[in-house]
Amino acid sequence: MRILLVGASGTLGSAVHAALRDRHEVVTASRTGADHSVDITDVASIDALYRAVGRVDAVVSTAGAVPFRPLTELTHEDFRAGTADKLLGQVELVRRGVAAVTPGGSFTLVSGVLAHDPIRTGAVASLVNGALDAFVVAAAIELPEGRRINAVSPTVLTESVERYGDFFPGFEPVPARRAALAYVKSVEGAQTGQVYRVG
C-alpha cells in the first residue's frame, strides 16, 4: 500500500512510521522534518499536500495540538485554537482527501483517552477528542466506494511521561509502539467506524 502519514515527525508519528514502513510505501508529512510540509490548520496547505502526493491507499494522522489550562483560565481563543488544529485539521484531512484515497482505502485519525477519562486542565482536549470519536463513527456510514475510517485513542505515551506525566496522575502509560499497532490494525484490517482505545 501507499500510505500518507501526517504528523510523522512526532513521537507517535515516528512509531507509526516504524510499524508500517517495512511493508508499505510511506510518504511522510509534518510541519517540519518530513517528505512534505503541511499545516493542518490551513486548508490550502492540506490541498497542496494532496496535490503533491497524489493517490494513496491510506491516510494516517498523528497530528494535532490542544492547549492544557485550568477551565477558569481557558479563553474563547484557546477553544478555537484546539478545535481548529486537532479537530478541524483532521476533519479536513478526510473531507479534502476523499478523492485522493483509492476506493476501499482508509483514513486513521488520532483522538485520545481524555474523550472518556478527563483530567484537570484537559477540557479542550476532552472536547476535541470526543468530537473526533463521534466524527469517525458518523463519517464511516457516508464515505463513498468502500473507504473506511477509524480513530486511535491512546492514553499518555511512555515516551511523553517526563513532559506530561504530572497531568495524568494514576494513568498507566503505554509505549508509542503499542499505540502504533492500532494504526496497523486500522490500515491493514477491514473495520470502519471504530475507536481503538490503547491503554
MOSUL-V945689 format. One record per pair of residues at least 24 apart in sequence whose ideal C-beta (glycine too) atoms are under 6 Angstrom apart, sorted by the first residue. I is the first residue (numbers start at 1). J is the second residue. If there is no record, write none. Layout:
i={I;I}
j={J;J}
//
This chain:
i={1;1;2;2;3;3;4;4;4;5;6;6;7;7;7;8;9;9;10;11;11;11;12;12;12;13;15;15;15;16;16;16;19;19;27;40;41;41;41;43;46;46;47;50;50;57;57;58;58;58;59;59;60;60;61;61;61;61;62;64;66;66;66;67;68;69;70;71;78;79;82;82;86;87;87;101;103;103;104;105;106;106;107;108;108;108;109;110;111;111;112;113;119;133;137;140;140;148;149;150;150;151;152;152;152;153;153;154;154;154;155;174;174}
j={57;58;56;57;58;60;53;56;59;60;61;63;61;62;63;34;33;34;62;157;159;176;62;176;179;62;176;177;180;62;180;183;180;184;53;89;84;85;89;92;92;96;96;97;100;102;105;105;106;187;97;107;108;183;90;93;109;110;110;89;124;125;128;124;121;121;121;123;124;124;124;128;128;128;131;147;145;146;146;147;148;187;149;150;183;186;151;152;151;153;153;155;167;195;193;192;193;192;192;186;194;195;182;183;196;195;197;179;198;199;199;198;199}
//
